[in-house]
Amino acid sequence: MRPSSGRIYYMFAAETLPGFLPSLFWGIITISILVFVHEAGHALAARACGLKVSEFFIGLPGPNISFKVGETTYGVTAIPFGGYVRIPALEGSGPGAELGTMTEEERAEYDKVPMWKRIVVLSAGIITNLVVAIAILTIVLSASGMPTDRGYVDPVPDGPAAMAGLPEGARILSIDEHPVENFGDLVDLVAARRAGDTVAIVYHVEGGSEQQLSVVLGERPSPEDSDATDDEDSTGQTPPAGSAHPGDGDLPPVYLGVAPHIIFEPLSVGESFVQSLRFVGMVAEAISRLFTPATFQETVDQSASIIGMSVLSAQAVQVGLMEYARLIAAISISLGLMNLLPIPPLDGGKIVFEIVQKVTRRPVPQKIQVGLSLCGFGLLICFMVYVMFQDVLRLIG
């Protein structure tokens, strides 16, 4: 997952059933972990506030395997995509509890709970998602370092750069005396030239001195003529410079034939923590783009549904534990911040109801709560279905 590229790449398409099963398996595992973290936050906060937690389930309501410890029933349902906790004092216990429907007796119990306790319990899931994600990212970054893009590249086999003798892991410092700070600079400088142009590249390899070589740029090969694809090279990184420009629909015809060589710079615990907070800010900014007409469609197109998340989970596991932990943290941040949106029946929408009731000093009528919750639920379903459709098109395209 690379925020800089602005795209999500999938490494398989039109898989057979055996090939799809790992994605399904790891998708269920990932969702279960995230839901457990979120709902555990609600449950722990409720108990800290002296409120009864009657149910704690992983999965959507339905047939289940469960057991009871004290006053709480724990279990896993047959539909493992989601989860819930039941706190009778806050939401009742009837079939419409999630939408705000309560009996008079349940409403009386609800009114006995101070507003600050209700808000603490509602926000606890969000806070837990963020805290756990920041902790995971801090540990991962401290242990493995921060992936950086500083112009290090690997030549694509039989490409112009490889034919000219550019070694693997070389850091390109300049092209025709124009400085290169990162792979994006490299792509832009190459795209501004034509096939057949000769460029002077200054580079160095770790432990060596600066060197220069001349490269004659070629024409971008078609996918059937090259191992490089329009979407990504064999390492799953950003496409080779000149063969694909991340985010652009029309690929420039000029071709240098290099792919980014990602390195990891070591970070202290403090630096890792700061980087984790910055990542939370990046995700928050990305979510805010959903509410800007000019960026809405682009942001939706870059989003991933349960299908995409399952594919990414399987890919991350193949890379290693650290990469999977990064993905868990990134999705946990997204889940927490999305739940903060003031849209019922999300936690943020319920918090808005609490604030409105405090300000107006009277409860929001149940008809209004149910109506707004149904509208919000319908909006979320439409969004998820559209994103799932986009994921399916990516997988079969």
One Martini backbone bead per residue (centre of mass of N, CA, C, O) as a GRO file, in nm:
protein
  397
    1MET     BB    1   0.089   0.041   0.029
    2ARG     BB    2   0.096   0.351  -0.160
    3PRO     BB    3   0.027   0.678  -0.136
    4SER     BB    4   0.200   0.797  -0.378
    5SER     BB    5   0.049   0.644  -0.622
    6GLY     BB    6  -0.280   0.633  -0.606
    7ARG     BB    7  -0.282   0.309  -0.614
    8ILE     BB    8  -0.421  -0.020  -0.667
    9TYR     BB    9  -0.271  -0.333  -0.683
   10TYR     BB   10  -0.311  -0.642  -0.863
   11MET     BB   11  -0.162  -0.980  -0.890
   12PHE     BB   12  -0.450  -1.089  -0.988
   13ALA     BB   13  -0.652  -1.275  -1.233
   14ALA     BB   14  -0.876  -1.501  -1.289
   15GLU     BB   15  -0.897  -1.711  -1.074
   16THR     BB   16  -0.900  -1.986  -0.928
   17LEU     BB   17  -1.027  -2.128  -0.659
   18PRO     BB   18  -0.759  -2.204  -0.514
   19GLY     BB   19  -0.643  -1.906  -0.554
   20PHE     BB   20  -0.882  -1.761  -0.384
   21LEU     BB   21  -0.879  -1.882  -0.093
   22PRO     BB   22  -0.657  -1.710   0.045
   23SER     BB   23  -0.814  -1.445   0.028
   24LEU     BB   24  -1.057  -1.536   0.189
   25PHE     BB   25  -0.911  -1.618   0.446
   26TRP     BB   26  -0.755  -1.343   0.500
   27GLY     BB   27  -1.006  -1.170   0.501
   28ILE     BB   28  -1.139  -1.295   0.752
   29ILE     BB   29  -0.906  -1.248   0.946
   30THR     BB   30  -0.886  -0.941   0.918
   31ILE     BB   31  -1.175  -0.868   0.997
   32SER     BB   32  -1.173  -1.004   1.275
   33ILE     BB   33  -0.951  -0.834   1.400
   34LEU     BB   34  -1.081  -0.553   1.361
   35VAL     BB   35  -1.350  -0.611   1.505
   36PHE     BB   36  -1.237  -0.694   1.776
   37VAL     BB   37  -1.101  -0.426   1.843
   38HIS     BB   38  -1.352  -0.245   1.825
   39GLU     BB   39  -1.548  -0.403   2.021
   40ALA     BB   40  -1.357  -0.409   2.264
   41GLY     BB   41  -1.373  -0.109   2.318
   42HIS     BB   42  -1.670  -0.099   2.392
   43ALA     BB   43  -1.670  -0.316   2.618
   44LEU     BB   44  -1.456  -0.192   2.808
   45ALA     BB   45  -1.598   0.081   2.846
   46ALA     BB   46  -1.862  -0.025   2.963
   47ARG     BB   47  -1.737  -0.162   3.212
   48ALA     BB   48  -1.598   0.097   3.322
   49CYS     BB   49  -1.907   0.228   3.341
   50GLY     BB   50  -2.106  -0.010   3.453
   51LEU     BB   51  -2.193  -0.184   3.199
   52LYS     BB   52  -2.366  -0.414   3.033
   53VAL     BB   53  -2.253  -0.709   2.850
   54SER     BB   54  -2.433  -0.948   2.665
   55GLU     BB   55  -2.267  -0.927   2.377
   56PHE     BB   56  -1.998  -1.101   2.175
   57PHE     BB   57  -1.953  -1.080   1.820
   58ILE     BB   58  -1.835  -1.254   1.537
   59GLY     BB   59  -2.033  -1.130   1.314
   60LEU     BB   60  -2.331  -1.166   1.187
   61PRO     BB   61  -2.634  -1.218   1.247
   62GLY     BB   62  -2.686  -1.565   1.347
   63PRO     BB   63  -2.563  -1.843   1.331
   64ASN     BB   64  -2.393  -2.000   1.620
   65ILE     BB   65  -2.105  -2.002   1.835
   66SER     BB   66  -2.130  -2.030   2.196
   67PHE     BB   67  -2.053  -1.862   2.514
   68LYS     BB   68  -2.057  -1.818   2.877
   69VAL     BB   69  -1.938  -1.529   3.071
   70GLY     BB   70  -2.122  -1.456   3.295
   71GLU     BB   71  -2.308  -1.191   3.131
   72THR     BB   72  -2.153  -1.294   2.867
   73THR     BB   73  -2.186  -1.359   2.520
   74TYR     BB   74  -1.981  -1.556   2.317
   75GLY     BB   75  -1.902  -1.544   1.950
   76VAL     BB   76  -1.961  -1.712   1.627
   77THR     BB   77  -2.068  -1.668   1.313
   78ALA     BB   78  -2.164  -1.759   0.979
   79ILE     BB   79  -2.098  -1.437   0.927
   80PRO     BB   80  -1.759  -1.309   0.907
   81PHE     BB   81  -1.871  -0.991   0.834
   82GLY     BB   82  -1.814  -0.868   1.137
   83GLY     BB   83  -1.979  -0.719   1.435
   84TYR     BB   84  -2.081  -0.725   1.796
   85VAL     BB   85  -2.228  -0.543   2.066
   86ARG     BB   86  -2.430  -0.569   2.366
   87ILE     BB   87  -2.590  -0.273   2.525
   88PRO     BB   88  -2.880  -0.231   2.675
   89ALA     BB   89  -2.858   0.064   2.805
   90LEU     BB   90  -2.807   0.195   2.495
   91GLU     BB   91  -3.000  -0.011   2.275
   92GLY     BB   92  -3.116  -0.247   2.374
   93SER     BB   93  -3.276  -0.582   2.248
   94GLY     BB   94  -3.405  -0.546   1.993
   95PRO     BB   95  -3.428  -0.560   1.640
   96GLY     BB   96  -3.398  -0.216   1.640
   97ALA     BB   97  -3.147  -0.113   1.804
   98GLU     BB   98  -2.943  -0.005   1.582
   99LEU     BB   99  -3.176   0.229   1.498
  100GLY     BB  100  -3.317   0.328   1.794
  101THR     BB  101  -3.510   0.113   1.908
  102MET     BB  102  -3.736   0.147   2.194
  103THR     BB  103  -3.860   0.097   2.479
  104GLU     BB  104  -3.968   0.244   2.758
  105GLU     BB  105  -3.781   0.086   2.949
  106GLU     BB  106  -3.519   0.127   2.787
  107ARG     BB  107  -3.526   0.438   2.793
  108ALA     BB  108  -3.501   0.464   3.099
  109GLU     BB  109  -3.220   0.329   3.117
  110TYR     BB  110  -3.076   0.523   2.925
  111ASP     BB  111  -3.129   0.793   3.095
  112LYS     BB  112  -2.941   0.695   3.341
  113VAL     BB  113  -2.711   0.748   3.149
  114PRO     BB  114  -2.467   0.939   3.110
  115MET     BB  115  -2.352   1.106   2.843
  116TRP     BB  116  -2.044   1.059   2.880
  117LYS     BB  117  -2.067   0.750   2.877
  118ARG     BB  118  -2.191   0.715   2.598
  119ILE     BB  119  -1.955   0.852   2.443
  120VAL     BB  120  -1.729   0.670   2.539
  121VAL     BB  121  -1.842   0.407   2.420
  122LEU     BB  122  -1.875   0.503   2.121
  123SER     BB  123  -1.556   0.599   2.093
  124ALA     BB  124  -1.382   0.344   2.170
  125GLY     BB  125  -1.352   0.199   1.897
  126ILE     BB  126  -1.200   0.422   1.753
  127ILE     BB  127  -0.965   0.454   1.952
  128THR     BB  128  -0.865   0.161   1.936
  129ASN     BB  129  -0.794   0.156   1.639
  130LEU     BB  130  -0.579   0.385   1.657
  131VAL     BB  131  -0.395   0.283   1.883
  132VAL     BB  132  -0.322   0.008   1.760
  133ALA     BB  133  -0.210   0.116   1.491
  134ILE     BB  134   0.014   0.294   1.610
  135ALA     BB  135   0.159   0.066   1.757
  136ILE     BB  136   0.221  -0.108   1.513
  137LEU     BB  137   0.376   0.103   1.344
  138THR     BB  138   0.594   0.163   1.552
  139ILE     BB  139   0.710  -0.123   1.560
  140VAL     BB  140   0.764  -0.168   1.259
  141LEU     BB  141   0.945   0.084   1.208
  142SER     BB  142   1.157   0.011   1.425
  143ALA     BB  143   1.230  -0.276   1.295
  144SER     BB  144   1.228  -0.199   0.955
  145GLY     BB  145   1.149   0.078   0.878
  146MET     BB  146   1.138   0.327   0.617
  147PRO     BB  147   1.008   0.366   0.325
  148THR     BB  148   1.200   0.490   0.045
  149ASP     BB  149   1.232   0.759  -0.210
  150ARG     BB  150   1.568   0.828  -0.374
  151GLY     BB  151   1.632   0.700  -0.672
  152TYR     BB  152   1.628   0.404  -0.661
  153VAL     BB  153   1.728   0.137  -0.892
  154ASP     BB  154   1.619  -0.110  -1.137
  155PRO     BB  155   1.684  -0.277  -1.409
  156VAL     BB  156   1.533  -0.378  -1.687
  157PRO     BB  157   1.541  -0.631  -1.876
  158ASP     BB  158   1.654  -0.518  -2.188
  159GLY     BB  159   1.683  -0.233  -2.131
  160PRO     BB  160   1.839   0.058  -2.177
  161ALA     BB  161   1.982   0.067  -1.897
  162ALA     BB  162   2.097  -0.221  -1.906
  163MET     BB  163   2.255  -0.189  -2.178
  164ALA     BB  164   2.436   0.056  -2.048
  165GLY     BB  165   2.509  -0.051  -1.728
  166LEU     BB  166   2.307  -0.033  -1.503
  167PRO     BB  167   2.293  -0.097  -1.184
  168GLU     BB  168   2.183  -0.231  -0.914
  169GLY     BB  169   2.086   0.006  -0.675
  170ALA     BB  170   2.095   0.271  -0.806
  171ARG     BB  171   2.149   0.621  -0.765
  172ILE     BB  172   1.987   0.877  -0.908
  173LEU     BB  173   2.091   1.220  -0.940
  174SER     BB  174   2.081   1.270  -1.266
  175ILE     BB  175   1.937   1.432  -1.570
  176ASP     BB  176   2.082   1.644  -1.750
  177GLU     BB  177   2.138   1.810  -1.468
  178HIS     BB  178   1.881   1.704  -1.333
  179PRO     BB  179   1.754   1.654  -1.043
  180VAL     BB  180   1.707   1.356  -0.829
  181GLU     BB  181   1.493   1.266  -0.555
  182ASN     BB  182   1.289   1.072  -0.710
  183PHE     BB  183   1.092   0.874  -0.905
  184GLY     BB  184   0.911   1.103  -1.010
  185ASP     BB  185   1.134   1.271  -1.138
  186LEU     BB  186   1.224   1.056  -1.337
  187VAL     BB  187   0.961   1.026  -1.493
  188ASP     BB  188   0.937   1.323  -1.588
  189LEU     BB  189   1.208   1.341  -1.742
  190VAL     BB  190   1.150   1.110  -1.943
  191ALA     BB  191   0.865   1.207  -2.054
  192ALA     BB  192   1.005   1.477  -2.190
  193ARG     BB  193   1.103   1.273  -2.398
  194ARG     BB  194   1.242   1.084  -2.667
  195ALA     BB  195   1.280   0.848  -2.870
  196GLY     BB  196   1.645   0.844  -2.913
  197ASP     BB  197   1.741   0.985  -2.686
  198THR     BB  198   2.019   1.119  -2.507
  199VAL     BB  199   2.118   1.053  -2.171
  200ALA     BB  200   2.261   1.185  -1.874
  201ILE     BB  201   2.374   0.977  -1.607
  202VAL     BB  202   2.392   1.021  -1.259
  203TYR     BB  203   2.554   0.791  -1.028
  204HIS     BB  204   2.532   0.564  -0.738
  205VAL     BB  205   2.680   0.326  -0.531
  206GLU     BB  206   2.707   0.183  -0.253
  207GLY     BB  207   3.044   0.276  -0.174
  208GLY     BB  208   3.064   0.469  -0.416
  209SER     BB  209   3.108   0.665  -0.680
  210GLU     BB  210   3.048   0.877  -0.910
  211GLN     BB  211   2.866   0.822  -1.218
  212GLN     BB  212   2.859   0.798  -1.586
  213LEU     BB  213   2.596   0.768  -1.840
  214SER     BB  214   2.463   0.668  -2.153
  215VAL     BB  215   2.120   0.682  -2.277
  216VAL     BB  216   1.904   0.530  -2.505
  217LEU     BB  217   1.596   0.582  -2.570
  218GLY     BB  218   1.300   0.410  -2.592
  219GLU     BB  219   1.029   0.225  -2.662
  220ARG     BB  220   0.748   0.127  -2.543
  221PRO     BB  221   0.654  -0.172  -2.466
  222SER     BB  222   0.450  -0.411  -2.509
  223PRO     BB  223   0.326  -0.658  -2.315
  224GLU     BB  224   0.398  -0.891  -2.532
  225ASP     BB  225   0.717  -0.774  -2.545
  226SER     BB  226   0.708  -0.785  -2.219
  227ASP     BB  227   0.740  -0.834  -1.874
  228ALA     BB  228   0.621  -0.573  -1.854
  229THR     BB  229   0.351  -0.398  -1.730
  230ASP     BB  230   0.104  -0.156  -1.700
  231ASP     BB  231   0.092  -0.190  -1.375
  232GLU     BB  232   0.354  -0.385  -1.314
  233ASP     BB  233   0.605  -0.535  -1.189
  234SER     BB  234   0.739  -0.823  -1.046
  235THR     BB  235   0.755  -0.662  -0.752
  236GLY     BB  236   0.499  -0.456  -0.719
  237GLN     BB  237   0.578  -0.191  -0.827
  238THR     BB  238   0.626   0.069  -0.982
  239PRO     BB  239   0.642   0.140  -1.284
  240PRO     BB  240   0.845   0.186  -1.521
  241ALA     BB  241   1.012   0.429  -1.646
  242GLY     BB  242   0.814   0.525  -1.927
  243SER     BB  243   0.595   0.281  -1.911
  244ALA     BB  244   0.474   0.421  -1.644
  245HIS     BB  245   0.236   0.655  -1.495
  246PRO     BB  246   0.117   0.722  -1.211
  247GLY     BB  247  -0.225   0.819  -1.283
  248ASP     BB  248  -0.206   0.777  -1.585
  249GLY     BB  249  -0.368   0.694  -1.880
  250ASP     BB  250  -0.129   0.792  -2.063
  251LEU     BB  251   0.144   0.650  -2.198
  252PRO     BB  252   0.453   0.707  -2.254
  253PRO     BB  253   0.668   0.614  -2.522
  254VAL     BB  254   0.900   0.639  -2.345
  255TYR     BB  255   1.209   0.437  -2.248
  256LEU     BB  256   1.427   0.327  -1.983
  257GLY     BB  257   1.409   0.077  -1.773
  258VAL     BB  258   1.297   0.123  -1.462
  259ALA     BB  259   1.281   0.040  -1.112
  260PRO     BB  260   1.212   0.068  -0.799
  261HIS     BB  261   1.431   0.084  -0.506
  262ILE     BB  262   1.347  -0.010  -0.203
  263ILE     BB  263   1.419   0.140   0.106
  264PHE     BB  264   1.517   0.113   0.459
  265GLU     BB  265   1.496   0.336   0.719
  266PRO     BB  266   1.594   0.387   1.020
  267LEU     BB  267   1.406   0.412   1.334
  268SER     BB  268   1.298   0.542   1.599
  269VAL     BB  269   1.048   0.539   1.816
  270GLY     BB  270   0.978   0.837   1.790
  271GLU     BB  271   0.977   0.849   1.478
  272SER     BB  272   0.763   0.629   1.442
  273PHE     BB  273   0.535   0.775   1.588
  274VAL     BB  274   0.524   1.022   1.404
  275GLN     BB  275   0.468   0.865   1.141
  276SER     BB  276   0.200   0.746   1.239
  277LEU     BB  277   0.052   1.016   1.268
  278ARG     BB  278   0.085   1.100   0.973
  279PHE     BB  279  -0.080   0.866   0.858
  280VAL     BB  280  -0.345   0.946   0.986
  281GLY     BB  281  -0.358   1.216   0.833
  282MET     BB  282  -0.365   1.094   0.547
  283VAL     BB  283  -0.630   0.937   0.582
  284ALA     BB  284  -0.807   1.177   0.659
  285GLU     BB  285  -0.763   1.328   0.393
  286ALA     BB  286  -0.876   1.109   0.208
  287ILE     BB  287  -1.164   1.107   0.330
  288SER     BB  288  -1.226   1.414   0.278
  289ARG     BB  289  -1.242   1.375  -0.041
  290LEU     BB  290  -1.542   1.267  -0.041
  291PHE     BB  291  -1.647   1.589   0.018
  292THR     BB  292  -1.526   1.655  -0.273
  293PRO     BB  293  -1.628   1.684  -0.587
  294ALA     BB  294  -1.341   1.688  -0.736
  295THR     BB  295  -1.247   1.400  -0.556
  296PHE     BB  296  -1.454   1.174  -0.528
  297GLN     BB  297  -1.412   0.975  -0.767
  298GLU     BB  298  -1.110   0.921  -0.721
  299THR     BB  299  -1.140   0.809  -0.431
  300VAL     BB  300  -1.331   0.575  -0.495
  301ASP     BB  301  -1.142   0.436  -0.709
  302GLN     BB  302  -0.912   0.393  -0.465
  303SER     BB  303  -1.084   0.204  -0.326
  304ALA     BB  304  -1.159  -0.070  -0.094
  305SER     BB  305  -1.301  -0.356  -0.040
  306ILE     BB  306  -1.335  -0.664   0.076
  307ILE     BB  307  -1.204  -0.778  -0.173
  308GLY     BB  308  -0.947  -0.605  -0.184
  309MET     BB  309  -0.856  -0.666   0.108
  310SER     BB  310  -0.816  -0.970   0.063
  311VAL     BB  311  -0.598  -0.948  -0.150
  312LEU     BB  312  -0.398  -0.776   0.016
  313SER     BB  313  -0.365  -0.979   0.246
  314ALA     BB  314  -0.241  -1.210   0.083
  315GLN     BB  315   0.000  -1.047  -0.021
  316ALA     BB  316   0.121  -0.962   0.255
  317VAL     BB  317   0.175  -1.251   0.359
  318GLN     BB  318   0.380  -1.323   0.137
  319VAL     BB  319   0.590  -1.110   0.227
  320GLY     BB  320   0.500  -1.070   0.545
  321LEU     BB  321   0.446  -0.977   0.865
  322MET     BB  322   0.505  -0.673   0.840
  323GLU     BB  323   0.313  -0.616   0.602
  324TYR     BB  324   0.056  -0.712   0.745
  325ALA     BB  325   0.073  -0.510   0.978
  326ARG     BB  326   0.050  -0.261   0.806
  327LEU     BB  327  -0.231  -0.326   0.692
  328ILE     BB  328  -0.385  -0.344   0.955
  329ALA     BB  329  -0.327  -0.053   1.039
  330ALA     BB  330  -0.449   0.093   0.794
  331ILE     BB  331  -0.739  -0.024   0.824
  332SER     BB  332  -0.788   0.065   1.116
  333ILE     BB  333  -0.780   0.363   1.056
  334SER     BB  334  -1.009   0.369   0.850
  335LEU     BB  335  -1.226   0.250   1.036
  336GLY     BB  336  -1.216   0.465   1.256
  337LEU     BB  337  -1.267   0.722   1.076
  338MET     BB  338  -1.530   0.627   0.942
  339ASN     BB  339  -1.685   0.603   1.223
  340LEU     BB  340  -1.668   0.925   1.271
  341LEU     BB  341  -1.881   0.981   1.094
  342PRO     BB  342  -2.194   1.171   1.079
  343ILE     BB  343  -2.336   0.865   1.021
  344PRO     BB  344  -2.600   0.697   1.043
  345PRO     BB  345  -2.498   0.407   1.230
  346LEU     BB  346  -2.253   0.531   1.314
  347ASP     BB  347  -2.078   0.643   1.575
  348GLY     BB  348  -2.082   0.941   1.490
  349GLY     BB  349  -2.393   0.963   1.467
  350LYS     BB  350  -2.455   0.889   1.765
  351ILE     BB  351  -2.300   1.127   1.887
  352VAL     BB  352  -2.477   1.345   1.762
  353PHE     BB  353  -2.734   1.267   1.910
  354GLU     BB  354  -2.622   1.324   2.193
  355ILE     BB  355  -2.565   1.626   2.150
  356VAL     BB  356  -2.848   1.713   2.071
  357GLN     BB  357  -2.983   1.622   2.336
  358LYS     BB  358  -2.816   1.812   2.516
  359VAL     BB  359  -2.889   2.085   2.383
  360THR     BB  360  -3.218   2.038   2.377
  361ARG     BB  361  -3.321   1.855   2.623
  362ARG     BB  362  -3.406   1.618   2.416
  363PRO     BB  363  -3.507   1.365   2.248
  364VAL     BB  364  -3.475   1.197   1.969
  365PRO     BB  365  -3.687   1.086   1.773
  366GLN     BB  366  -3.727   0.769   1.662
  367LYS     BB  367  -3.811   0.829   1.370
  368ILE     BB  368  -3.559   0.995   1.306
  369GLN     BB  369  -3.344   0.788   1.375
  370VAL     BB  370  -3.443   0.566   1.183
  371GLY     BB  371  -3.443   0.729   0.920
  372LEU     BB  372  -3.141   0.814   0.923
  373SER     BB  373  -3.026   0.528   0.948
  374LEU     BB  374  -3.144   0.418   0.683
  375CYS     BB  375  -3.008   0.623   0.499
  376GLY     BB  376  -2.716   0.563   0.587
  377PHE     BB  377  -2.723   0.263   0.520
  378GLY     BB  378  -2.786   0.297   0.218
  379LEU     BB  379  -2.535   0.463   0.149
  380LEU     BB  380  -2.325   0.250   0.236
  381ILE     BB  381  -2.418   0.024   0.049
  382CYS     BB  382  -2.372   0.172  -0.218
  383PHE     BB  383  -2.072   0.218  -0.177
  384MET     BB  384  -1.986  -0.081  -0.143
  385VAL     BB  385  -2.095  -0.187  -0.412
  386TYR     BB  386  -1.926  -0.006  -0.596
  387VAL     BB  387  -1.645  -0.093  -0.491
  388MET     BB  388  -1.682  -0.392  -0.556
  389PHE     BB  389  -1.716  -0.352  -0.858
  390GLN     BB  390  -1.434  -0.231  -0.900
  391ASP     BB  391  -1.278  -0.480  -0.801
  392VAL     BB  392  -1.382  -0.679  -1.011
  393LEU     BB  393  -1.272  -0.526  -1.256
  394ARG     BB  394  -0.973  -0.551  -1.173
  395LEU     BB  395  -0.960  -0.867  -1.162
  396ILE     BB  396  -1.077  -0.912  -1.477
  397GLY     BB  397  -0.896  -0.684  -1.643
   0.00000   0.00000   0.00000
